[in-house]
Amino acid sequence: MGKIHSFQTQAKFVGKAEQNNQCTLDRTIFDQAQRQIYNLTETDIFPRFIQYVRQCQARTSSANLPGGFR
């Protein structure tokens, strides 16, 4: 039951970050969600966090370029 709840929480925050065009998710929230869902350690989580931020930035920057360049 805890895993489902934390997954929904994580999804909510990820969606909110993208919606606000801010690609920085609160690090502690991300860490807690990753630990609870995937049972990961800090060394596993950090690369996922960086990847999340990069993917988010890539999506938001390509969507915001003027003149439709992608």
ABEGO torsion letter per residue (X at the ends): XAAAAAAAAAAAAAAAAAAAGBABBBAAAAAAAAAAAAGBBAAAAAAAAAAAAAAAAAAAAAAABBGGBX
